[in-house]
Amino acid sequence: MKTSAKKAPAKKAAPKAAKKATVKTSAKKAAPAKAAKKTASKKAEKKAPPRPKPVNVGQAPRKTTLAASIPTPSMAPVKDAPQADAEASVNTEASQSAKQNFKVNDKIVYPAHGVGKITNLEKQQVAGIPIELFVIAFDQEKMKLRVPTGKAKAAGMRPLSDDKTVKDAISTLKGRARIKRTMWSRRAQEYDAKINSGDMKLVAEVVRDLYRGDDQPEQSYSERQLFEAALDRMAREVAAVRNVDLGNAIEELESVLKKKTAAATAAA
């Protein structure tokens, strides 16, 4: 009985061992097959062409050709040369016309500084380019200004006004003051722009609008400054045109303003 009991389990364990052996052999056979599949897929990926990159909708694909990205060196000189020649010709023509209009010892009007006198004509080298300059002296400011001859007109430089322009400007002083109902800061900017415009009639309008008689309310400090600047700018040109002293020119303009206020008070 004991011997038969011991042998019975041995017969039952044999099929389990056989099953394990078959599983191992099948696993060994499956491993080479998987490896073969992987190598085959890698070879197929190498042989297959690369997939194109996705392009966003509404954007054109970029071109990386050298011809499109790098311009040919022969195109630049062809475009730049005519422009440089044209600019040089324009500058020379402007400088020649300015020489004809303005000469040394001529009195001129520069917008930002008023009446001045051309004392000399200089030549300088700027970046290797010769440039001619008007040397203008302003006696009141005790300064000298150098203006390129080719840009004199563009800067607003002009000759002295004629007699008719001076008479029209003086008649402007006789008119009624026109004061806008706006903030003083904005009106002050407009007055300053008129004074530095170089137009004698516009300067006369500032003198007319900012003048205050003895019986009128006093001016503020900024109003007084603008009035004196406009009166001085206008009187200097009148003195230069009529060849009189500055004091006489100021007295003439003030007398016109006083007569106007006296007539207005008498009419009132």
CYANA upper distance limits for C-alpha pairs under 8 A (distance plus 0.5 A):
  1 MET  CA      5 ALA  CA      6.85
  2 LYS  CA      6 LYS  CA      6.95
  3 THR  CA      7 LYS  CA      6.89
  4 SER  CA      8 ALA  CA      6.77
  5 ALA  CA      9 PRO  CA      7.92
  6 LYS  CA     10 ALA  CA      7.89
  7 LYS  CA     11 LYS  CA      7.31
  8 ALA  CA     12 LYS  CA      7.26
  9 PRO  CA     13 ALA  CA      6.74
 10 ALA  CA     14 ALA  CA      7.04
 11 LYS  CA     15 PRO  CA      8.40
 12 LYS  CA     16 LYS  CA      8.18
 13 ALA  CA     17 ALA  CA      7.05
 14 ALA  CA     18 ALA  CA      6.82
 15 PRO  CA     19 LYS  CA      6.66
 16 LYS  CA     20 LYS  CA      6.82
 17 ALA  CA     21 ALA  CA      6.74
 18 ALA  CA     22 THR  CA      6.75
 19 LYS  CA     23 VAL  CA      6.75
 20 LYS  CA     24 LYS  CA      6.74
 21 ALA  CA     25 THR  CA      6.74
 22 THR  CA     26 SER  CA      6.57
 23 VAL  CA     27 ALA  CA      6.59
 24 LYS  CA     28 LYS  CA      6.63
 25 THR  CA     29 LYS  CA      6.67
 26 SER  CA     30 ALA  CA      6.54
 27 ALA  CA     31 ALA  CA      6.68
 28 LYS  CA     32 PRO  CA      7.66
 29 LYS  CA     33 ALA  CA      7.30
 30 ALA  CA     34 LYS  CA      6.79
 31 ALA  CA     35 ALA  CA      6.77
 32 PRO  CA     36 ALA  CA      6.55
 33 ALA  CA     37 LYS  CA      6.78
 34 LYS  CA     38 LYS  CA      6.78
 35 ALA  CA     39 THR  CA      6.80
 36 ALA  CA     40 ALA  CA      6.61
 37 LYS  CA     41 SER  CA      6.65
 38 LYS  CA     42 LYS  CA      6.70
 39 THR  CA     43 LYS  CA      6.68
 40 ALA  CA     44 ALA  CA      6.71
 41 SER  CA     45 GLU  CA      6.72
 42 LYS  CA     46 LYS  CA      6.79
 43 LYS  CA     47 LYS  CA      6.72
 44 ALA  CA     48 ALA  CA      6.45
 45 GLU  CA     49 PRO  CA      8.45
 55 VAL  CA     59 GLN  CA      7.59
 55 VAL  CA     60 ALA  CA      8.17
 55 VAL  CA     61 PRO  CA      7.26
 63 LYS  CA     68 ALA  CA      8.27
 64 THR  CA     68 ALA  CA      8.04
 64 THR  CA     69 SER  CA      7.59
 65 THR  CA     69 SER  CA      6.99
 66 LEU  CA     70 ILE  CA      6.25
 67 ALA  CA     71 PRO  CA      7.44
 67 ALA  CA     72 THR  CA      8.44
 71 PRO  CA     75 MET  CA      8.07
 72 THR  CA     76 ALA  CA      8.45
 73 PRO  CA     77 PRO  CA      8.42
 74 SER  CA     78 VAL  CA      7.60
 75 MET  CA     79 LYS  CA      7.15
 76 ALA  CA     80 ASP  CA      6.62
 77 PRO  CA     81 ALA  CA      6.17
 78 VAL  CA     82 PRO  CA      7.82
 79 LYS  CA     83 GLN  CA      7.57
 80 ASP  CA     84 ALA  CA      6.71
 81 ALA  CA     85 ASP  CA      6.73
 82 PRO  CA     86 ALA  CA      6.53
 83 GLN  CA     87 GLU  CA      6.63
 84 ALA  CA     88 ALA  CA      6.63
 85 ASP  CA     89 SER  CA      6.64
 86 ALA  CA     90 VAL  CA      6.67
 87 GLU  CA     91 ASN  CA      6.66
 88 ALA  CA     92 THR  CA      6.69
 89 SER  CA     93 GLU  CA      6.60
 90 VAL  CA     94 ALA  CA      6.59
 91 ASN  CA     95 SER  CA      6.61
 91 ASN  CA    150 GLY  CA      6.02
 92 THR  CA     96 GLN  CA      6.64
 92 THR  CA    150 GLY  CA      7.50
 93 GLU  CA     97 SER  CA      6.70
 93 GLU  CA    150 GLY  CA      8.20
 94 ALA  CA     98 ALA  CA      6.57
 94 ALA  CA    149 THR  CA      7.77
 94 ALA  CA    150 GLY  CA      5.11
 94 ALA  CA    151 LYS  CA      7.80
 95 SER  CA     99 LYS  CA      6.66
 95 SER  CA    132 GLU  CA      8.25
 95 SER  CA    148 PRO  CA      8.40
 95 SER  CA    149 THR  CA      5.27
 95 SER  CA    150 GLY  CA      4.49
 95 SER  CA    151 LYS  CA      8.07
 96 GLN  CA    100 GLN  CA      6.93
 96 GLN  CA    149 THR  CA      8.42
 96 GLN  CA    150 GLY  CA      8.19
 97 SER  CA    101 ASN  CA      6.88
 98 ALA  CA    102 PHE  CA      6.37
 98 ALA  CA    149 THR  CA      6.35
 98 ALA  CA    150 GLY  CA      7.16
 98 ALA  CA    152 ALA  CA      7.42
 98 ALA  CA    153 LYS  CA      7.96
 99 LYS  CA    103 LYS  CA      6.73
 99 LYS  CA    149 THR  CA      7.57
102 PHE  CA    106 ASP  CA      7.13
102 PHE  CA    159 PRO  CA      8.18
103 LYS  CA    118 ILE  CA      7.57
104 VAL  CA    118 ILE  CA      5.61
104 VAL  CA    119 THR  CA      6.05
104 VAL  CA    120 ASN  CA      6.25
104 VAL  CA    121 LEU  CA      7.53
105 ASN  CA    117 LYS  CA      6.56
105 ASN  CA    118 ILE  CA      5.61
105 ASN  CA    119 THR  CA      5.99
105 ASN  CA    120 ASN  CA      8.28
106 ASP  CA    117 LYS  CA      6.21
106 ASP  CA    118 ILE  CA      6.04
106 ASP  CA    119 THR  CA      8.47
107 LYS  CA    115 VAL  CA      7.36
107 LYS  CA    116 GLY  CA      6.15
107 LYS  CA    117 LYS  CA      4.88
107 LYS  CA    118 ILE  CA      6.93
107 LYS  CA    159 PRO  CA      7.30
107 LYS  CA    160 LEU  CA      7.23
107 LYS  CA    240 ALA  CA      8.40
108 ILE  CA    115 VAL  CA      6.19
108 ILE  CA    116 GLY  CA      5.89
108 ILE  CA    117 LYS  CA      6.49
108 ILE  CA    118 ILE  CA      7.90
108 ILE  CA    157 MET  CA      7.46
108 ILE  CA    158 ARG  CA      6.32
108 ILE  CA    159 PRO  CA      5.05
108 ILE  CA    160 LEU  CA      6.01
109 VAL  CA    113 HIS  CA      8.15
109 VAL  CA    114 GLY  CA      5.58
109 VAL  CA    115 VAL  CA      4.94
109 VAL  CA    116 GLY  CA      6.54
109 VAL  CA    157 MET  CA      6.31
109 VAL  CA    158 ARG  CA      5.93
109 VAL  CA    159 PRO  CA      6.49
109 VAL  CA    160 LEU  CA      6.69
109 VAL  CA    198 GLY  CA      7.42
109 VAL  CA    237 GLU  CA      8.48
110 TYR  CA    114 GLY  CA      5.56
110 TYR  CA    115 VAL  CA      6.89
110 TYR  CA    116 GLY  CA      7.56
110 TYR  CA    156 GLY  CA      6.99
110 TYR  CA    157 MET  CA      5.24
110 TYR  CA    158 ARG  CA      7.27
110 TYR  CA    198 GLY  CA      7.09
111 PRO  CA    156 GLY  CA      6.66
111 PRO  CA    157 MET  CA      7.19
111 PRO  CA    195 ILE  CA      8.47
111 PRO  CA    196 ASN  CA      5.50
111 PRO  CA    197 SER  CA      5.88
111 PRO  CA    198 GLY  CA      4.66
111 PRO  CA    199 ASP  CA      8.47
112 ALA  CA    196 ASN  CA      5.47
112 ALA  CA    197 SER  CA      7.95
112 ALA  CA    198 GLY  CA      7.93
113 HIS  CA    138 PHE  CA      8.11
113 HIS  CA    196 ASN  CA      8.12
114 GLY  CA    198 GLY  CA      7.71
114 GLY  CA    233 ARG  CA      6.55
114 GLY  CA    236 ARG  CA      8.31
114 GLY  CA    237 GLU  CA      8.24
115 VAL  CA    138 PHE  CA      7.52
115 VAL  CA    233 ARG  CA      8.29
115 VAL  CA    236 ARG  CA      7.13
115 VAL  CA    237 GLU  CA      6.72
115 VAL  CA    240 ALA  CA      8.41
116 GLY  CA    136 ILE  CA      6.62
116 GLY  CA    137 ALA  CA      6.08
116 GLY  CA    138 PHE  CA      5.30
116 GLY  CA    139 ASP  CA      7.83
117 LYS  CA    136 ILE  CA      5.83
117 LYS  CA    137 ALA  CA      5.82
117 LYS  CA    138 PHE  CA      7.23
118 ILE  CA    134 PHE  CA      7.02
118 ILE  CA    135 VAL  CA      6.16
118 ILE  CA    136 ILE  CA      4.91
118 ILE  CA    137 ALA  CA      6.92
119 THR  CA    134 PHE  CA      8.31
119 THR  CA    135 VAL  CA      6.20
119 THR  CA    136 ILE  CA      6.36
119 THR  CA    137 ALA  CA      7.09
120 ASN  CA    134 PHE  CA      6.76
120 ASN  CA    135 VAL  CA      5.60
120 ASN  CA    136 ILE  CA      7.95
121 LEU  CA    132 GLU  CA      7.38
121 LEU  CA    133 LEU  CA      6.19
121 LEU  CA    134 PHE  CA      5.45
121 LEU  CA    135 VAL  CA      6.51
122 GLU  CA    132 GLU  CA      6.12
122 GLU  CA    133 LEU  CA      5.60
122 GLU  CA    134 PHE  CA      7.07
122 GLU  CA    135 VAL  CA      7.62
123 LYS  CA    130 PRO  CA      7.13
123 LYS  CA    131 ILE  CA      6.07
123 LYS  CA    132 GLU  CA      4.96
123 LYS  CA    133 LEU  CA      6.67
124 GLN  CA    130 PRO  CA      6.15
124 GLN  CA    131 ILE  CA      5.84
124 GLN  CA    132 GLU  CA      6.97
124 GLN  CA    133 LEU  CA      8.19
125 GLN  CA    129 ILE  CA      5.84
125 GLN  CA    130 PRO  CA      5.05
125 GLN  CA    131 ILE  CA      6.66
126 VAL  CA    130 PRO  CA      6.88
126 VAL  CA    131 ILE  CA      7.42
131 ILE  CA    148 PRO  CA      7.41
132 GLU  CA    148 PRO  CA      6.30
132 GLU  CA    149 THR  CA      6.36
132 GLU  CA    150 GLY  CA      8.48
133 LEU  CA    146 ARG  CA      6.33
133 LEU  CA    147 VAL  CA      5.77
133 LEU  CA    148 PRO  CA      4.79
133 LEU  CA    149 THR  CA      5.89
134 PHE  CA    145 LEU  CA      8.41
134 PHE  CA    146 ARG  CA      5.94
134 PHE  CA    147 VAL  CA      5.64
134 PHE  CA    148 PRO  CA      6.67
134 PHE  CA    149 THR  CA      6.60
135 VAL  CA    144 LYS  CA      7.17
135 VAL  CA    145 LEU  CA      6.29
135 VAL  CA    146 ARG  CA      5.18
135 VAL  CA    147 VAL  CA      7.26
136 ILE  CA    144 LYS  CA      5.98
136 ILE  CA    145 LEU  CA      5.54
136 ILE  CA    146 ARG  CA      6.73
136 ILE  CA    147 VAL  CA      8.29
137 ALA  CA    142 LYS  CA      7.88
137 ALA  CA    143 MET  CA      6.51
137 ALA  CA    144 LYS  CA      4.99
137 ALA  CA    145 LEU  CA      6.95
138 PHE  CA    142 LYS  CA      6.17
138 PHE  CA    143 MET  CA      6.02
138 PHE  CA    144 LYS  CA      6.75
139 ASP  CA    143 MET  CA      7.48
147 VAL  CA    151 LYS  CA      7.63
147 VAL  CA    152 ALA  CA      6.78
148 PRO  CA    152 ALA  CA      6.70
151 LYS  CA    155 ALA  CA      6.62
152 ALA  CA    156 GLY  CA      7.17
152 ALA  CA    157 MET  CA      6.05
153 LYS  CA    157 MET  CA      5.84
153 LYS  CA    158 ARG  CA      7.45
156 GLY  CA    198 GLY  CA      7.63
160 LEU  CA    237 GLU  CA      7.60
160 LEU  CA    240 ALA  CA      8.26
160 LEU  CA    241 VAL  CA      7.21
161 SER  CA    165 THR  CA      6.43
161 SER  CA    166 VAL  CA      7.16
161 SER  CA    200 MET  CA      8.44
161 SER  CA    237 GLU  CA      8.19
161 SER  CA    241 VAL  CA      7.47
162 ASP  CA    166 VAL  CA      6.97
162 ASP  CA    241 VAL  CA      7.59
163 ASP  CA    167 LYS  CA      6.73
163 ASP  CA    241 VAL  CA      7.82
164 LYS  CA    168 ASP  CA      6.72
165 THR  CA    169 ALA  CA      6.67
165 THR  CA    200 MET  CA      8.27
165 THR  CA    201 LYS  CA      8.35
166 VAL  CA    170 ILE  CA      6.77
166 VAL  CA    200 MET  CA      8.22
166 VAL  CA    238 VAL  CA      7.21
167 LYS  CA    171 SER  CA      6.65
168 ASP  CA    172 THR  CA      6.79
168 ASP  CA    201 LYS  CA      7.89
169 ALA  CA    173 LEU  CA      7.39
169 ALA  CA    200 MET  CA      7.00
169 ALA  CA    201 LYS  CA      5.44
169 ALA  CA    204 ALA  CA      6.28
170 ILE  CA    174 LYS  CA      7.64
170 ILE  CA    204 ALA  CA      7.69
170 ILE  CA    253 LEU  CA      7.82
170 ILE  CA    256 VAL  CA      8.37
171 SER  CA    175 GLY  CA      7.61
172 THR  CA    201 LYS  CA      7.79
172 THR  CA    204 ALA  CA      6.86
172 THR  CA    205 GLU  CA      7.13
172 THR  CA    208 ARG  CA      7.85
173 LEU  CA    204 ALA  CA      6.74
173 LEU  CA    205 GLU  CA      7.43
173 LEU  CA    207 VAL  CA      7.62
173 LEU  CA    208 ARG  CA      5.52
173 LEU  CA    256 VAL  CA      7.59
173 LEU  CA    257 LEU  CA      6.97
174 LYS  CA    208 ARG  CA      8.10
174 LYS  CA    256 VAL  CA      7.32
174 LYS  CA    257 LEU  CA      7.19
174 LYS  CA    260 LYS  CA      6.36
175 GLY  CA    208 ARG  CA      7.93
175 GLY  CA    260 LYS  CA      8.47
176 ARG  CA    208 ARG  CA      8.06
176 ARG  CA    209 ASP  CA      8.40
177 ALA  CA    208 ARG  CA      6.31
177 ALA  CA    209 ASP  CA      5.04
177 ALA  CA    210 LEU  CA      8.37
178 ARG  CA    209 ASP  CA      6.46
179 ILE  CA    209 ASP  CA      6.92
180 LYS  CA    187 ARG  CA      8.04
182 THR  CA    186 ARG  CA      7.42
182 THR  CA    187 ARG  CA      7.31
183 MET  CA    187 ARG  CA      6.99
184 TRP  CA    188 ALA  CA      6.38
185 SER  CA    189 GLN  CA      6.89
186 ARG  CA    190 GLU  CA      6.96
187 ARG  CA    191 TYR  CA      6.67
188 ALA  CA    192 ASP  CA      6.61
188 ALA  CA    223 GLU  CA      8.37
188 ALA  CA    226 LEU  CA      8.42
189 GLN  CA    193 ALA  CA      6.66
190 GLU  CA    194 LYS  CA      6.79
191 TYR  CA    195 ILE  CA      6.78
191 TYR  CA    206 VAL  CA      6.57
191 TYR  CA    226 LEU  CA      7.90
192 ASP  CA    196 ASN  CA      6.81
192 ASP  CA    226 LEU  CA      7.74
193 ALA  CA    197 SER  CA      6.45
194 LYS  CA    198 GLY  CA      8.17
194 LYS  CA    199 ASP  CA      7.96
194 LYS  CA    202 LEU  CA      5.96
194 LYS  CA    203 VAL  CA      6.33
194 LYS  CA    206 VAL  CA      7.81
195 ILE  CA    199 ASP  CA      8.32
195 ILE  CA    202 LEU  CA      7.51
195 ILE  CA    203 VAL  CA      5.59
195 ILE  CA    206 VAL  CA      7.93
195 ILE  CA    229 ALA  CA      8.24
195 ILE  CA    230 ALA  CA      6.41
195 ILE  CA    233 ARG  CA      8.13
197 SER  CA    202 LEU  CA      8.15
198 GLY  CA    203 VAL  CA      8.38
199 ASP  CA    203 VAL  CA      6.97
200 MET  CA    204 ALA  CA      6.74
200 MET  CA    234 MET  CA      7.11
201 LYS  CA    205 GLU  CA      6.90
202 LEU  CA    206 VAL  CA      7.17
203 VAL  CA    207 VAL  CA      7.05
203 VAL  CA    230 ALA  CA      6.29
203 VAL  CA    231 LEU  CA      8.39
203 VAL  CA    233 ARG  CA      8.04
203 VAL  CA    234 MET  CA      7.02
204 ALA  CA    208 ARG  CA      6.66
204 ALA  CA    230 ALA  CA      7.85
204 ALA  CA    231 LEU  CA      8.28
204 ALA  CA    234 MET  CA      7.33
205 GLU  CA    209 ASP  CA      6.62
206 VAL  CA    210 LEU  CA      6.55
206 VAL  CA    227 PHE  CA      7.44
206 VAL  CA    230 ALA  CA      6.93
207 VAL  CA    211 TYR  CA      6.44
207 VAL  CA    227 PHE  CA      6.26
207 VAL  CA    230 ALA  CA      6.36
207 VAL  CA    231 LEU  CA      6.41
208 ARG  CA    257 LEU  CA      8.11
210 LEU  CA    223 GLU  CA      7.36
210 LEU  CA    224 ARG  CA      8.29
210 LEU  CA    226 LEU  CA      8.45
210 LEU  CA    227 PHE  CA      6.23
211 TYR  CA    227 PHE  CA      7.38
211 TYR  CA    257 LEU  CA      8.07
212 ARG  CA    216 GLN  CA      6.29
212 ARG  CA    217 PRO  CA      7.62
212 ARG  CA    218 GLU  CA      7.54
212 ARG  CA    219 GLN  CA      7.73
213 GLY  CA    258 LYS  CA      7.50
213 GLY  CA    261 THR  CA      7.21
219 GLN  CA    223 GLU  CA      6.39
219 GLN  CA    224 ARG  CA      6.48
220 SER  CA    224 ARG  CA      6.69
221 TYR  CA    225 GLN  CA      6.76
222 SER  CA    226 LEU  CA      6.83
223 GLU  CA    227 PHE  CA      6.66
224 ARG  CA    228 GLU  CA      6.64
225 GLN  CA    229 ALA  CA      6.68
226 LEU  CA    230 ALA  CA      6.66
227 PHE  CA    231 LEU  CA      6.55
228 GLU  CA    232 ASP  CA      6.48
229 ALA  CA    233 ARG  CA      6.61
230 ALA  CA    234 MET  CA      6.67
231 LEU  CA    235 ALA  CA      6.46
231 LEU  CA    250 ILE  CA      7.92
232 ASP  CA    236 ARG  CA      6.57
232 ASP  CA    250 ILE  CA      7.97
233 ARG  CA    237 GLU  CA      7.25
234 MET  CA    238 VAL  CA      6.83
235 ALA  CA    239 ALA  CA      6.52
235 ALA  CA    246 LEU  CA      6.97
235 ALA  CA    249 ALA  CA      5.81
235 ALA  CA    250 ILE  CA      5.98
235 ALA  CA    253 LEU  CA      7.88
236 ARG  CA    240 ALA  CA      6.65
236 ARG  CA    246 LEU  CA      6.54
236 ARG  CA    249 ALA  CA      7.91
237 GLU  CA    241 VAL  CA      6.58
238 VAL  CA    242 ARG  CA      6.52
238 VAL  CA    249 ALA  CA      6.84
239 ALA  CA    243 ASN  CA      5.87
239 ALA  CA    244 VAL  CA      5.34
239 ALA  CA    245 ASP  CA      6.35
239 ALA  CA    246 LEU  CA      6.07
239 ALA  CA    248 ASN  CA      8.29
239 ALA  CA    249 ALA  CA      6.05
240 ALA  CA    244 VAL  CA      7.32
244 VAL  CA    248 ASN  CA      7.22
244 VAL  CA    249 ALA  CA      7.46
245 ASP  CA    249 ALA  CA      6.96
246 LEU  CA    250 ILE  CA      6.77
247 GLY  CA    251 GLU  CA      6.73
248 ASN  CA    252 GLU  CA      6.72
249 ALA  CA    253 LEU  CA      6.90
250 ILE  CA    254 GLU  CA      6.63
251 GLU  CA    255 SER  CA      6.52
252 GLU  CA    256 VAL  CA      6.98
253 LEU  CA    257 LEU  CA      6.98
254 GLU  CA    258 LYS  CA      6.61
255 SER  CA    259 LYS  CA      6.63
256 VAL  CA    260 LYS  CA      6.84
257 LEU  CA    261 THR  CA      6.95
258 LYS  CA    262 ALA  CA      6.60
259 LYS  CA    263 ALA  CA      6.60
260 LYS  CA    264 ALA  CA      6.74
261 THR  CA    265 THR  CA      6.69
262 ALA  CA    266 ALA  CA      6.66
263 ALA  CA    267 ALA  CA      6.65
264 ALA  CA    268 ALA  CA      6.73
